[in-house]
């Protein structure tokens, strides 16, 4: 399976495959008519506490965020549901709202799905 990452604000393309938006909050400035996704999985996003903690100092908290979020995913039934939902799909694109394309929750979810 090919798991891609893409900002919610980037245009959808046929090569995206099955598109899953994985943030708890709706992407600012996008309408329901223009934002294309197959599934909005709010339950897979980091807890509010973890998200707020990370955003206070993302440059210095990335490594700890990854560790904490992976633990949340392991305990989250939504993660098992996500794995079932994407089973057998050739390409899945995880959509996120963050401006930072390297340090965001989608990176952690992708790595967890790939067993990294």
C-alpha positions as CSV (number, residue, x, y, z in Angstrom):
1,X,0.0,0.0,0.0
2,X,1.1,3.5,-0.8
3,X,0.4,6.0,2.0
4,X,0.7,9.7,0.9
5,X,0.6,12.8,3.0
6,X,-1.0,16.0,1.7
7,X,-2.2,19.3,3.1
8,X,-5.9,19.7,3.0
9,X,-5.4,23.0,1.1
10,X,-3.6,21.2,-1.8
11,X,-5.8,20.3,-4.8
12,X,-7.1,16.8,-5.0
13,X,-5.7,14.6,-7.8
14,X,-6.7,11.2,-9.1
15,X,-3.4,9.8,-7.8
16,X,-4.5,10.5,-4.2
17,X,-6.6,7.4,-4.1
18,X,-8.7,7.1,-0.9
19,X,-8.5,10.5,0.9
20,X,-8.8,10.6,4.7
21,X,-8.8,13.9,6.6
22,X,-7.3,13.1,10.0
23,X,-7.6,16.4,12.0
24,X,-10.2,17.0,14.7
25,X,-10.9,20.6,13.5
26,X,-12.2,21.6,10.1
27,X,-9.6,23.2,7.9
28,X,-10.0,27.0,8.1
29,X,-11.1,28.7,4.9
30,X,-12.2,25.5,3.1
31,X,-15.9,24.9,2.4
32,X,-17.6,21.6,2.4
33,X,-18.2,22.0,-1.3
34,X,-14.5,22.6,-2.2
35,X,-12.7,20.2,0.1
36,X,-12.6,16.7,-1.3
37,X,-12.2,13.8,1.0
38,X,-13.6,10.3,1.3
39,X,-13.6,10.1,5.1
40,X,-13.1,12.5,8.0
41,X,-11.6,10.5,10.8
42,X,-11.7,13.0,13.8
43,X,-11.2,10.2,16.3
44,X,-7.7,9.4,15.0
45,X,-6.3,12.9,15.7
46,X,-4.2,13.6,18.7
47,X,-5.9,14.5,22.0
48,X,-6.6,18.2,22.5
49,X,-4.2,18.3,25.4
50,X,-1.4,16.7,23.3
51,X,-2.1,19.0,20.3
52,X,-2.1,22.1,22.4
53,X,1.1,21.1,24.3
54,X,2.9,20.4,21.0
55,X,1.8,23.7,19.4
56,X,3.3,25.7,22.3
57,X,6.9,24.8,21.1
58,X,6.8,22.5,18.0
59,X,10.5,23.0,17.2
60,X,11.6,21.5,20.5
61,X,8.7,19.1,21.2
62,X,8.5,17.1,17.9
63,X,10.3,14.0,19.2
64,X,8.3,13.8,22.4
65,X,5.1,14.5,20.4
66,X,5.8,11.5,18.2
67,X,6.3,9.3,21.2
68,X,3.2,10.4,23.0
69,X,1.0,10.4,19.9
70,X,2.1,6.8,19.0
71,X,1.1,5.7,22.5
72,X,-2.3,7.4,22.0
73,X,-2.7,5.6,18.7
74,X,-1.9,2.2,20.2
75,X,-4.6,2.7,22.8
76,X,-7.2,4.3,20.4
77,X,-9.8,1.9,18.9
78,X,-10.1,4.3,16.0
79,X,-6.6,3.3,14.9
80,X,-7.7,-0.3,14.4
81,X,-10.7,1.0,12.5
82,X,-8.5,3.0,10.3
83,X,-6.3,0.0,9.5
84,X,-9.4,-2.0,8.6
85,X,-10.8,0.8,6.4
86,X,-7.7,1.1,4.3
87,X,-7.0,-2.6,4.0
88,X,-6.8,-3.6,0.3
89,X,-6.6,0.0,-0.9
90,X,-3.7,0.7,-3.3
91,X,-3.2,4.3,-2.4
92,X,-4.3,6.2,0.7
93,X,-3.7,9.9,1.2
94,X,-3.8,11.3,4.7
95,X,-4.9,14.9,4.7
96,X,-3.9,17.4,7.4
97,X,-4.2,21.1,8.0
98,X,-0.8,22.0,9.5
99,X,1.4,24.5,7.6
100,X,4.4,22.3,8.6
101,X,4.7,19.5,6.1
102,X,7.4,17.7,8.1
103,X,6.2,17.9,11.7
104,X,2.5,17.0,11.9
105,X,0.1,14.3,13.1
106,X,-0.2,12.8,9.6
107,X,3.5,11.9,9.6
108,X,3.0,10.0,12.9
109,X,-0.1,8.2,11.7
110,X,1.6,7.1,8.4
111,X,4.6,5.8,10.3
112,X,2.4,3.9,12.7
113,X,0.4,2.4,9.8
114,X,3.6,1.3,8.1
115,X,4.9,-0.2,11.4
116,X,7.8,2.3,11.8
